[in-house]
């Protein structure tokens, strides 16, 4: 029974009124068509023994329909055991990594940190589809979510200051593009790797819209701006963290990967869960026919 569970446990609430009804029927005693209210108990027992009274006989007769209803409720609660032949489903909880390649990052030591952080995320996210966004003044989809990290590792390793054209840093563009790439998939994660430059009201608004769809937004802060580049505020990226995400430093990216590896699906689909278990509910509910058949036999 290891791994057994109830697929629809809320049906167990139906046992409460059934238990109350069983207690009341047991206190009332067996029914004899109303004669039990006017005849002495010894005379009632003798008349029953002679077969002169109809209705249920015995103490448990009135409880038979209650027992049948209880078996139906237990069956509807969905007791289940793990299936050895459970289907393997492709994961749809994608992760998008958005790397800031604005001049302040791409022309300074922060670029190496960003590459190392992205590579560590790829290694730690085995099993989850991962896509890549590169941005500066504009955002570009470098790769759709894929479960083969080798293609992204090669791309990340060759990033430099000339990979993305344009100047400036607009995380709002990267977040907006991520929303388009995610589509309707709510259980997803976006990881921004940046020094925090370009965070403005538009970026915060885009992050809020994406989080409203169920996407968690994380941030990895790299340090070491290019010469003569302004240094962003240390907490700039924290404004973009939404829906349970977190801002971490580049050296702490392994812990972030461990959290992301657990998946973005916080609201498990009962239909998907049921695919991994064998539902014993129909077999248990079928047992309700036994007390019902016993009732029919007694009425013949």
C-alpha positions, -999 to +999 in steps of 0.1 A: +000+000+000+030+023-002+021+054-021-016+049-018-037+081-018-073+094-023-079+111-056-111+128-045-108+130-007-135+156-003-161+128-008-153+115+027-173+144+041-204+124+031-195+098+058-205+122+085-242+123+079-242+086+072-226+079+106-252+101+122-280+082+104-266+048+114-264+059+150-300+071+149-313+039+133-294+017+158-309+037+187-344+034+172-341-004+168-355-026+140-386-015+122-417-036+122-441-015+102-451+006+133-460-024+155-429-019+176-445+012+190-476-005+204-465-041+211-443-053+240-408-063+230-413-101+239-445-102+218-429-084+190-400-109+190-424-138+190-444-124+161-412-118+141-401-154+148-434-167+134-430-145+103-462-127+110-447-092+107-431-077+076-403-052+074-367-057+082-357-085+105-327-084+128-307-055+142-287-049+111-315-048+085-321-010+087-284-004+084-280-021+051-289+009+029-265+030+051-237+005+045-244+006+007-242+044+007-210+043+027-194+020+002-204+044-026-189+073-008-157+055-002-156+045-039-162+081-050-133+093-028-110+074-052-086+052-032-057+045-056-024+027-059+006+037-080+006+022-115+037+004-126+028+013-162+021+050-156+027+070-187+057+094-188+045+129-197+066+157-212+070+186-188+054+219-198+066+240-169+093+259-189+121+281-177+133+311-197+167+326-189+170+362-200+206+375-201+214+412-200+240+419-228+238+457-225+272+474-226+275+477-188+274+439-186+288+427-219+319+450-219+329+443-183+337+414-159+300+409-153+297+390-186+317+361-173+295+359-142+264+360-163+277+331-185+287+310-155+253+316-138+234+307-169+255+275-174+250+265-138+212+270-142+213+247-173+231+220-154+207+222-124+175+222-144+177+187-159+142+176-171+127+211-174+124+228-208+147+258-209+147+287-233+170+317-238+164+354-243+192+379-249+185+416-245+200+451-244+179+479-258+157+453-275+150+416-266+157+386-289+145+350-286+178+331-289+161+297-283+127+283-276+124+261-246+142+228-251+151+198-230+185+195-247+208+219-227+238+213-250+225+236-277+221+264-251+255+257-235+273+263-268+254+295-274+261+309-239+298+301-241+303+324-272+283+354-259+302+387-262+297+424-265+288+421-302+262+393-299+232+417-295+231+450-315+219+482-300+226+502-269+209+506-235+192+481-213+155+474-213+144+445-191+109+455-199+114+442-235+128+409-222+099+404-198+074+412-226+090+388-249+090+361-223+052+366-219+048+360-257+070+329-256+052+314-226+018+319-242-009+305-220+014+283-199+010+297-164+033+273-144+066+287-157+096+306-145+116+336-158+151+342-146+167+376-153+205+377-152+215+413-150+233+440-131+200+458-126+204+485-152+173+497-170+147+488-143+119+513-146+082+516-142+075+498-175+096+469-165+078+466-131+045+468-149+055+441-174+066+419-145+033+424-128+013+414-159+035+382-163+031+373-127-007+377-129-006+348-154+011+325-128+047+330-139+074+333-112+101+359-118+136+354-104+166+376-107+203+368-106+225+399-099+259+401-115+285+427-104+314+443-122+302+470-145+321+480-176+344+511-172+326+544-172+292+526-170+269+538-142+264+514-113+228+504-108+212+503-073+219+469-056+182+463-051+170+474-085+163+438-097+143+432-065+115+453-080+110+428-107+108+397-085+072+385-085+049+356-077+071+339-051+104+345-069+137+358-053+167+378-061+201+361-056+237+369-063+255+351-090+275+329-066+242+316-051+228+304-084+232+267-075+206+271-047+183+288-072+186+259-096+177+235-069+145+254-062+136+257-099+142+220-104+112+213-083+090+227-110+067+256-115+035+237-113+022+247-079-014+238-087-013+201-096-039+190-122-060+162-107-064+146-141-026+144-146-022+130-110-048+103-117-028+090-147-001+078-123-025+058-101-049+029-105-083+041-093-099+014-070-130+035-065-152+017-090-144-017-075-152-004-040-184+012-052-195-020-068-194-037-034-224-015-025-245-040-045-240-067-018-261-050+009-286-039-017-290-075-029-294-086+007-322-061+011-340-075-020-336-111-007-352-102+025-382-088+008-390-119-012 
